[in-house]
Amino acid sequence: MNLNNFLINKKDPIYKQTIKLKTYIDRKVKEKNFRVFICHISKLFEIPEGIIEYDVKKYLSQLHDFKKGKFVKIFKFYNVFFSSIIYLSTIIFIYLFSKKNNLPKEKVEIIFDEIMTLEQQQRILKLAKKFKSFKTISDNKLDGSKNNFIFFKYIGSNKKLFNKRFLNLFIYNFFLLHKLSLSEKTNLFPFITMLVKRIFKYETIFSYIYGNYLFQERPYTTSAIKNFLFKKHGGKKTCCTQRILFHLGSTSFYVNTDILFSLGRKSHSGLRLTGSKIGKIIPAGSYVFFLKWLQTKKRKTQKFDIIYLSGNNLPSFSIDNKYIQNYYKSLNWLKQFNYEFPFYKIAIKHHENNYFHDRRELNIIDTSSIERIAGRTKPGGKNYSYGYAINSKVRLTWCSTMGYELLGHNYKCYFLDPNHENIGFLHDEKYNKKFRIKSYYDFKKIVLNDLNNKKIKSIINPYDFCLKSQNVLKVIYKNLKI
């Protein structure tokens, strides 16, 4: 089936949709035109076909519109001319700003990839300082530290990569992709642009620095090509942490790493459906909870009876016809409860870095007394939203990772989940079902009971959600050094 004709029925159950997409992608990359393309790139850059194929599959999943059930329009054949110009422009830019690397390679014990902000750099220092030496990879100066390696917009890419590949990169690739795109009736240029940029980036970086371990926080940006090139230049292990609830959308497909340090014993369960290749999953707890709550001075926050912990731009995570309806229904439950019991203080707490103002959310709470906290706050600068959550009597959420973090540390947190249909985030799992509220009747009953009952019951099997996080650094360090 042509890529542009592939369509998923959004009325189907989520698991069926997930399996259908993975099955299609796995089969598509085995078809003739994709095989010719993948084989060519493999020989051109001396990278095994399976490695190239895996990143092509991941790229396909990332450019699948999960809300509509089809691939984005960039793959339409009429975009070939535009995409081919982008490809040539990319190659020309990289070539013009490339340079020979005559410096000796620097060896460090661990490399931290994708460190994009100063706050993120400071966040990883507690772990970094456990090792004898380290480097962070970023696209800006951050704090100007000598431990920061800057790779900015492919400037300074390794010119040696053009040796013996010059004609292929500028001419042969151009005509081959036109030929294959015409045969496939699909624009294939986005694939080669993505692959060439990734290969040039990590061949350049690892030709300057190499290390035993490669660490990144985000599982959804892992790459088989990056991991291969890291090991080609002397690396041993790659790893990432679980910073999200694995959503059966683009953020969870084809995760590739040697070690995933998961929050808890079962928090990674959705990955079994997404074609991910993970050497070992090690429950470790939450690195962020450790840094921003357990190891940080606690700032005073407003105290609420009920707090709803929101995520970033949640409507964009829709992957079935019921998602949007159920998400806003959960907000209407808050509003209805507020009308019935106006003497309870209720707040919706967004992420510190979330400046998305959802008009529909604003309209829902407009006539209520529900407080909305969005953007930077003074307590959040040190503690993120943890202080707000822990200082509230009842904690609720739709899909925040904090739900699992809180449960793992014996703070009750409930997922508002109308009809138990938020399968994309919560999956169809027994271990979390006790904390999923499926109706307003249950919502009111549970919330009133917790508000009026001062005795706190221990959470059964909290480590399924998240391990106690005071030892998270030790767990990571120990398992990398084995």
C-alpha positions as CSV (number, residue, x, y, z in Angstrom):
1,M,0.0,0.0,0.0
2,N,1.3,3.5,-0.9
3,L,2.4,5.5,2.1
4,N,-0.1,8.3,1.3
5,N,-3.0,5.9,1.1
6,F,-2.4,4.3,4.5
7,L,-5.3,5.1,6.9
8,I,-6.2,3.9,10.4
9,N,-9.8,3.9,11.5
10,K,-9.7,6.1,14.6
11,K,-12.8,4.4,15.9
12,D,-10.8,1.2,16.4
13,P,-9.4,0.3,19.8
14,I,-6.1,1.9,20.6
15,Y,-4.1,-1.4,20.7
16,K,-5.5,-2.4,17.3
17,Q,-4.4,1.0,15.9
18,T,-1.0,0.6,17.4
19,I,-0.4,-2.9,16.1
20,K,-1.7,-1.9,12.6
21,L,0.7,1.1,12.4
22,K,3.7,-0.9,13.6
23,T,2.9,-3.8,11.2
24,Y,2.6,-1.4,8.3
25,I,5.8,0.4,9.0
26,D,7.7,-2.9,9.5
27,R,6.5,-4.2,6.2
28,K,6.9,-1.0,4.3
29,V,10.6,-0.7,4.9
30,K,11.0,-4.3,3.4
31,E,9.5,-3.3,0.1
32,K,11.7,-2.9,-3.0
33,N,12.1,0.9,-3.3
34,F,12.8,1.2,0.4
35,R,15.3,-1.7,0.3
36,V,17.2,0.0,-2.6
37,F,17.3,3.3,-0.8
38,I,18.3,1.7,2.6
39,C,21.0,-0.5,1.0
40,H,22.5,2.5,-0.8
41,I,22.8,4.6,2.3
42,S,24.2,1.6,4.2
43,K,27.0,1.1,1.6
44,L,27.6,4.9,1.2
45,F,28.3,5.5,4.9
46,E,29.3,2.0,5.9
47,I,26.5,1.6,8.4
48,P,24.6,-1.8,8.6
49,E,21.3,-1.9,6.8
50,G,19.4,-2.8,10.0
51,I,20.6,0.3,11.7
52,I,19.5,2.6,8.8
53,E,16.2,0.7,8.5
54,Y,15.5,1.2,12.2
55,D,15.8,5.0,12.0
56,V,13.7,5.1,8.9
57,K,11.0,3.2,10.8
58,K,11.3,5.6,13.7
59,Y,11.1,8.6,11.3
60,L,7.9,7.2,9.7
61,S,6.3,6.9,13.2
62,Q,7.3,10.4,14.0
63,L,5.7,11.7,10.8
64,H,2.5,9.8,11.3
65,D,-0.4,12.1,12.3
66,F,-1.9,10.0,15.1
67,K,-5.0,12.2,15.3
68,K,-5.9,11.7,11.7
69,G,-4.5,8.2,11.3
70,K,-2.4,8.9,8.3
71,F,1.0,10.1,7.3
72,V,1.7,13.9,7.0
73,K,1.5,15.6,3.6
74,I,5.3,16.0,3.1
75,F,5.3,12.5,1.7
76,K,2.9,13.5,-1.1
77,F,4.6,13.1,-4.5
78,Y,4.0,16.7,-5.5
79,N,6.4,17.7,-2.7
80,V,9.4,16.0,-4.4
81,F,10.7,19.2,-6.1
82,F,10.5,21.2,-2.9
83,S,12.1,18.5,-0.8
84,S,14.9,17.8,-3.3
85,I,15.9,21.5,-3.2
86,I,15.9,21.3,0.7
87,Y,18.2,18.2,0.4
88,L,20.6,19.9,-2.0
89,S,20.6,23.1,0.1
90,T,21.4,21.0,3.2
91,I,24.3,19.2,1.6
92,I,25.7,22.4,0.1
93,F,25.4,24.2,3.5
94,I,27.1,21.3,5.4
95,Y,29.9,21.2,2.8
96,L,30.6,24.9,2.8
97,F,30.8,25.0,6.6
98,S,32.6,21.7,7.1
99,K,36.2,21.5,8.1
100,K,39.0,19.0,8.6
101,N,39.4,17.6,12.1
102,N,43.1,17.6,12.8
103,L,42.7,17.6,16.6
104,P,43.3,14.4,18.7
105,K,40.1,12.8,20.0
106,E,39.3,13.5,23.6
107,K,38.3,10.5,25.8
108,V,35.8,11.0,28.6
109,E,34.0,8.5,30.7
110,I,30.4,9.6,29.9
111,I,28.8,11.9,27.3
112,F,25.4,13.6,27.9
113,D,23.5,14.3,24.7
114,E,20.8,16.8,23.9
115,I,21.6,19.2,26.7
116,M,19.7,22.2,25.3
117,T,19.3,24.6,28.3
118,L,21.4,25.8,31.2
119,E,18.8,24.4,33.6
120,Q,19.1,21.0,32.0
121,Q,22.9,21.2,32.2
122,Q,22.8,22.0,35.9
123,R,20.3,19.1,36.3
124,I,22.7,16.4,35.1
125,L,25.7,17.7,37.1
126,K,25.0,15.5,40.1
127,L,25.2,12.4,38.0
128,A,28.0,13.7,35.8
129,K,30.3,14.4,38.8
130,K,30.1,10.7,39.8
131,F,32.3,10.0,36.8
132,K,35.9,10.8,36.3
133,S,35.2,12.9,33.3
134,F,32.3,14.0,31.2
135,K,31.1,16.1,28.2
136,T,27.7,17.6,27.4
137,I,26.6,18.0,23.8
138,S,24.6,21.2,23.1
139,D,23.9,23.7,20.3
140,N,24.8,26.7,22.5
141,K,27.4,27.8,25.0
142,L,25.3,27.3,28.1
143,D,27.6,28.2,31.0
144,G,30.7,28.3,28.8
145,S,32.2,25.3,30.6
146,K,35.0,23.3,28.9
147,N,32.9,20.2,29.5
148,N,30.4,21.5,27.0
149,F,30.8,20.4,23.3
150,I,28.9,22.7,20.9
151,F,27.5,21.4,17.7
152,F,25.5,24.3,16.1
153,K,23.5,23.8,12.9
154,Y,26.1,21.4,11.3
155,I,28.7,24.1,11.2
156,G,32.1,22.4,11.5
157,S,30.9,19.0,10.3
158,N,33.7,16.6,9.5
159,K,34.9,17.2,5.9
160,K,36.3,13.7,5.7
161,L,32.8,12.4,5.3
162,F,32.7,14.0,1.8
163,N,35.8,12.0,0.8
164,K,34.8,9.5,-1.9
165,R,31.1,10.4,-1.4
166,F,31.1,13.8,-3.1
167,L,29.4,12.7,-6.3
168,N,27.1,10.4,-4.5
169,L,25.9,13.1,-2.1
170,F,25.4,15.8,-4.7
171,I,24.4,13.9,-7.9
172,Y,23.7,10.2,-7.5
173,N,21.5,10.6,-4.4
174,F,19.6,13.4,-6.1
175,F,18.7,11.3,-9.2
176,L,18.3,8.0,-7.3
177,L,15.7,9.6,-4.9
178,H,13.9,11.1,-7.8
179,K,13.7,7.7,-9.5
180,L,12.6,5.9,-6.4
181,S,10.0,8.6,-5.5
182,L,8.5,8.4,-9.0
183,S,8.4,4.6,-8.8
184,E,6.9,4.7,-5.3
185,K,4.6,7.7,-6.1
186,T,5.8,9.1,-2.8
187,N,8.2,11.8,-1.8
188,L,11.2,10.0,-0.4
189,F,13.6,13.0,0.0
190,P,12.7,13.7,3.6
191,F,14.2,10.3,4.5
192,I,17.6,11.0,3.0
193,T,17.8,14.5,4.4
194,M,17.1,13.2,7.9
195,L,19.6,10.4,7.6
196,V,22.4,12.5,6.1
197,K,22.0,15.2,8.8
198,R,22.0,12.6,11.6
199,I,25.0,10.8,10.2
200,F,27.0,14.0,9.7
201,K,26.1,15.2,13.2
202,Y,27.2,12.2,15.1
203,E,30.1,11.2,13.0
204,T,31.4,14.7,13.6
205,I,30.7,14.7,17.4
206,F,32.2,11.3,18.0
207,S,35.3,12.1,15.9
208,Y,36.1,14.8,18.4
209,I,35.0,13.1,21.6
210,Y,34.3,9.6,22.6
211,G,33.4,7.8,25.9
212,N,32.3,4.7,27.6
213,Y,28.7,5.7,28.1
214,L,26.2,7.8,26.3
215,F,23.3,9.2,28.4
216,Q,20.2,11.1,27.4
217,E,17.0,12.0,29.2
218,R,14.5,11.7,26.4
219,P,13.7,8.2,25.2
220,Y,11.7,9.5,22.2
221,T,14.8,11.0,20.5
222,T,17.0,7.9,20.7
223,S,18.5,6.7,17.5
224,A,20.0,3.5,16.2
225,I,22.4,5.5,14.0
226,K,23.6,7.6,16.9
227,N,24.1,4.5,19.1
228,F,26.0,2.7,16.3
229,L,28.3,5.6,15.6
230,F,28.9,6.1,19.3
231,K,30.1,2.5,19.6
232,K,32.0,2.6,16.3
233,H,34.2,5.3,17.9
234,G,34.8,3.3,21.1
235,G,31.6,3.6,23.1
236,K,30.3,0.8,25.3
237,K,26.7,1.5,26.5
238,T,23.9,3.8,25.7
239,C,21.1,4.7,28.1
240,C,18.1,6.9,28.7
241,T,15.7,7.7,31.5
242,Q,11.9,7.5,31.5
243,R,10.8,11.1,31.8
244,I,7.3,10.6,30.4
245,L,4.4,8.2,30.6
246,F,4.9,6.2,27.4
247,H,2.1,7.3,25.1
248,L,1.0,5.1,22.3
249,G,1.8,7.9,19.8
250,S,5.0,9.2,18.3
251,T,6.8,9.5,21.6
252,S,7.0,5.8,22.2
253,F,7.6,4.1,18.9
254,Y,11.0,2.5,18.1
255,V,12.9,3.6,21.2
256,N,16.5,2.3,20.8
257,T,18.9,2.0,23.8
258,D,21.0,-0.5,25.6
259,I,19.5,0.5,29.0
260,L,16.2,2.2,29.9
261,F,16.1,3.4,33.5
262,S,12.4,3.3,34.0
263,L,10.5,5.0,36.8
264,G,9.0,1.8,38.2
265,R,8.7,-1.9,37.7
266,K,5.7,-1.7,35.3
267,S,5.8,2.0,34.2
268,H,7.3,1.0,30.8
269,S,4.6,-1.6,29.9
270,G,3.3,0.2,26.8
271,L,6.6,-0.2,25.0
272,R,5.9,-3.8,24.3
273,L,3.7,-2.7,21.4
274,T,5.8,-0.1,19.8
275,G,8.7,-1.9,18.1
276,S,11.2,-0.6,20.6
277,K,14.7,-2.3,21.0
278,I,15.9,-2.0,24.6
279,G,18.7,-4.2,25.8
280,K,17.7,-4.0,29.5
281,I,15.0,-2.2,31.5
282,I,16.1,-1.2,35.0
283,P,13.7,0.4,37.4
284,A,15.5,3.3,39.0
285,G,13.0,5.9,40.3
286,S,12.7,9.5,39.1
287,Y,15.8,11.5,38.5
288,V,13.8,14.7,38.3
289,F,11.8,14.0,41.5
290,F,15.2,13.3,43.3
291,L,16.7,16.6,42.1
292,K,13.7,18.9,42.3
293,W,12.1,17.6,45.5
294,L,14.2,15.2,47.6
295,Q,17.5,17.1,47.2
296,T,16.3,20.7,47.0
297,K,15.2,23.2,49.5
298,K,11.4,23.3,49.7
299,R,9.7,26.5,48.7
300,K,6.3,27.5,50.2
301,T,3.3,27.1,47.9
302,Q,-0.3,27.9,48.0
303,K,-2.3,25.1,49.5
304,F,-5.3,23.6,47.8
305,D,-7.9,21.1,48.6
306,I,-7.8,19.7,45.1
307,I,-5.1,20.1,42.5
308,Y,-5.3,19.0,38.9
309,L,-1.8,18.4,37.4
310,S,-1.9,19.1,33.8
311,G,0.6,18.4,31.0
312,N,1.9,20.2,27.9
313,N,-0.6,20.9,25.1
314,L,-2.6,17.8,26.0
315,P,-5.1,18.0,23.1
316,S,-2.3,17.4,20.6
317,F,-1.9,13.9,22.0
318,S,-5.2,12.7,20.6
319,I,-4.9,9.3,19.0
320,D,-8.6,8.2,18.9
321,N,-12.0,9.7,18.5
322,K,-12.8,9.6,22.2
323,Y,-9.6,11.2,23.5
324,I,-10.6,14.9,23.1
325,Q,-14.1,14.3,24.4
326,N,-12.9,12.5,27.5
327,Y,-10.1,14.9,28.2
328,Y,-12.4,17.9,28.4
329,K,-15.0,15.8,30.3
330,S,-12.4,15.4,33.0
331,L,-12.1,19.1,33.3
332,N,-15.9,19.4,33.4
333,W,-15.9,17.1,36.3
334,L,-13.8,19.6,38.2
335,K,-16.1,22.4,37.2
336,Q,-19.2,20.4,38.3
337,F,-17.6,19.5,41.6
338,N,-16.7,23.2,42.1
339,Y,-20.4,24.1,41.6
340,E,-21.6,21.5,44.1
341,F,-18.9,22.2,46.7
342,P,-17.7,25.8,46.2
343,F,-16.0,26.0,49.6
344,Y,-13.2,23.7,48.4
345,K,-10.2,25.4,46.9
346,I,-9.4,23.9,43.4
347,A,-6.5,24.6,41.1
348,I,-5.3,23.5,37.7
349,K,-1.5,23.4,37.7
350,H,0.3,23.5,34.4
351,H,4.0,22.8,33.8
352,E,6.5,25.5,34.6
353,N,7.4,25.7,30.9
354,N,3.9,25.5,29.5
355,Y,2.7,28.7,28.0
356,F,0.0,27.0,25.8
357,H,-3.4,28.6,26.6
358,D,-6.1,26.2,25.7
359,R,-9.1,28.2,24.8
360,R,-11.5,25.4,25.5
361,E,-10.0,24.8,29.0
362,L,-10.3,28.5,29.7
363,N,-13.9,28.5,28.6
364,I,-14.7,25.5,30.8
365,I,-13.4,27.0,34.0
366,D,-14.5,30.6,33.1
367,T,-17.6,30.7,35.3
368,S,-16.0,28.6,38.1
369,S,-13.8,29.6,41.0
370,I,-11.1,27.1,39.9
371,E,-7.7,28.8,39.9
372,R,-5.4,28.3,36.9
373,I,-1.6,28.3,37.5
374,A,0.4,28.4,34.2
375,G,4.0,29.4,33.4
376,R,6.8,30.3,35.8
377,T,6.2,30.5,39.5
378,K,8.6,31.3,42.3
379,P,8.3,27.9,44.0
380,G,8.4,26.1,40.7
381,G,11.8,27.5,39.9
382,K,13.3,25.3,42.6
383,N,10.7,22.5,43.0
384,Y,8.8,22.4,39.7
385,S,5.1,21.5,40.5
386,Y,6.0,19.0,43.2
387,G,5.4,21.4,46.1
388,Y,2.0,22.3,44.8
389,A,1.1,18.7,44.5
390,I,2.4,17.4,47.8
391,N,0.9,20.3,49.7
392,S,-2.6,19.6,48.3
393,K,-5.1,17.3,49.9
394,V,-6.2,15.6,46.8
395,R,-4.1,15.2,43.6
396,L,-5.6,14.6,40.2
397,T,-4.3,14.4,36.7
398,W,-5.1,13.3,33.1
399,C,-1.6,12.0,32.2
400,S,1.1,13.7,34.1
401,T,4.3,11.7,34.8
402,M,4.0,13.2,38.3
403,G,1.0,10.8,38.9
404,Y,3.4,7.8,38.9
405,E,6.1,9.7,40.7
406,L,3.7,10.6,43.5
407,L,2.2,7.2,43.8
408,G,5.7,5.6,44.0
409,H,6.5,7.9,47.0
410,N,3.2,7.1,48.8
411,Y,1.2,10.2,47.8
412,K,-2.1,9.4,46.3
413,C,-2.8,10.7,42.9
414,Y,-5.8,9.8,40.7
415,F,-6.1,9.8,36.9
416,L,-9.4,11.2,35.7
417,D,-10.2,8.6,33.0
418,P,-13.8,8.7,31.8
419,N,-15.0,5.2,31.0
420,H,-11.4,3.9,31.4
421,E,-10.7,4.9,27.8
422,N,-7.4,6.8,28.1
423,I,-5.6,3.8,26.8
424,G,-3.0,5.9,24.9
425,F,-1.4,7.0,28.2
426,L,-2.6,4.5,30.8
427,H,-2.8,1.4,28.6
428,D,-5.1,-1.4,29.7
429,E,-3.2,-2.4,32.8
430,K,-4.3,-3.9,36.1
431,Y,-1.6,-2.3,38.2
432,N,-2.9,1.3,37.7
433,K,-6.6,0.6,37.5
434,K,-7.3,1.4,41.2
435,F,-6.2,5.0,40.6
436,R,-8.2,5.6,37.4
437,I,-11.5,7.2,38.0
438,K,-14.1,6.4,35.3
439,S,-17.2,8.4,36.2
440,Y,-18.2,11.6,37.9
441,Y,-20.1,9.6,40.5
442,D,-16.8,7.8,41.4
443,F,-14.9,11.0,41.2
444,K,-17.2,12.8,43.8
445,K,-17.2,9.8,46.1
446,I,-13.4,9.3,46.1
447,V,-12.6,13.0,46.4
448,L,-15.0,13.6,49.2
449,N,-13.8,10.6,51.1
450,D,-10.1,11.7,50.8
451,L,-10.9,15.3,51.8
452,N,-12.8,14.2,54.9
453,N,-10.6,11.2,55.9
454,K,-7.3,12.3,57.6
455,K,-6.0,8.8,57.9
456,I,-3.6,8.1,55.0
457,K,-3.5,4.5,53.7
458,S,-0.4,3.1,52.2
459,I,-0.4,2.5,48.5
460,I,-0.3,-1.1,47.5
461,N,2.7,-1.9,45.1
462,P,3.9,1.7,44.8
463,Y,7.1,0.5,43.1
464,D,5.1,-0.6,40.1
465,F,4.7,3.1,39.4
466,C,8.0,4.5,40.6
467,L,10.8,3.4,42.9
468,K,11.8,5.5,45.8
469,S,14.1,8.0,44.1
470,Q,16.7,8.8,46.8
471,N,19.0,6.1,45.3
472,V,18.4,6.9,41.6
473,L,21.9,8.2,41.0
474,K,23.4,5.1,42.6
475,V,21.3,2.8,40.5
476,I,22.3,4.6,37.3
477,Y,26.0,4.7,38.1
478,K,26.1,1.1,39.3
479,N,24.4,-0.3,36.3
480,L,26.6,1.6,33.8
481,K,29.8,0.5,35.5
482,I,28.9,-3.2,35.6
